[in-house]
Amino acid sequence: MNNPSHQPTQTTSVPESYDGYSKYGVLESAHYEQQRDSEVVWCLENSFIKKYFSLQTAARVLDAPVGTGRFLSYYPMEAHIIGLDISEHMLKQALKKVAALNRERVELTQGDIFNLIYGDKFFDTVICWRLLHLLPEANLVPLMTELKRVCSGRIIVQTYLQGPRLKRLLSRIARGVGRALRVIDAVRPTERITTYIHSRPQIERAFAEAGLDVQESTRLGYYFGHEVHVYVLEQQNRAV
């Protein structure tokens, strides 16, 4: 395998508003999966990735942010997987999965997704899941530009898109009622984290400005009134 740490041709400027370094601490990472793994959307997301890699080959996969490593068991056994996350606590959770899976070709590393150490087109597949809603709009193009730089093939991105007003209203009402009825654990640890739900035009404009074309677009369902969407992207004017 080539050395991935040679100097890239460019680095991305990170807006000062980026606060990813403090989002997921000990408490958030410890409870991350148990708060979500029974949700319908969580299961649909898992099924999407499992199906995608059952139909596609991959030699080098970047999973960033890898989080707790929820997708590691779905990647091809022959592929070299690099899981990157800015949170050391999330990586500790992912490390447990690597040990349980007994996979040798998985590397976990702490790093900044805006300034990756990997060379141009180092990966043939990049997975970026449950991140875009944690970034303000100004950060979207820098993120996608950096992911495009390190990828020779497809970038698979999950995001939340603003849902219909009625769905959002009903979701807020349902959450309020749910909290009122709960005595314990009324607020998730992650609910202190600032989120940004972008519109479809905002997201797709960011892809285009980063030089990426949408090859596939799939709505998996709704989550708290917002659309759960997966995009499969390729570089514009990519040679066939």
RABELNOR-V863512 format. One line per field, one symbol per residue. phi: phi as a letter, one per 40 degrees, with the letter a starting at -180 (. if undefined). psi: psi as a letter, one per 20 degrees, with the letter a starting at -180 (. if undefined). A space follows every 10 residues. Layout:
# RABELNOR-V863512
phi = ???
psi = ???
This chain:
# RABELNOR-V863512
phi = .cccccccca bbccdcccbc cbcbcccccc bdcccbcccd cdcccdcccd cdccbbcabb bbbaccfcgc cdcccdcccc bbbbaccccc cccccccdcc cfcccbbbac abccbccccd fcbcabbbbf bdccbcdccc cdcccccccc bcbbbbbbab bdcddccccc cccccccccc cccbfcbcdc ccccbbcccd dcccccdccc gbbccaabcc ibbfgbccbb bbbbccfccc
psi = pqoijqprir qpppqhipkh ijgobggghh jghhihiiqg gghhgghggg ggiiiqqpgp ppoophcjkh ihiiqphiqp poppqiohhh hhghhhgggh ilphlpppqp rohimqiqrp khqipppopl ghijprhhig ggghghhhgj pidqpopqrp qprqgggggh gggghggghh iphqlhpqhi iippqooqrg hgghhggghi kpqohqppoh bqoliqpoqp ppqrqqkpp.
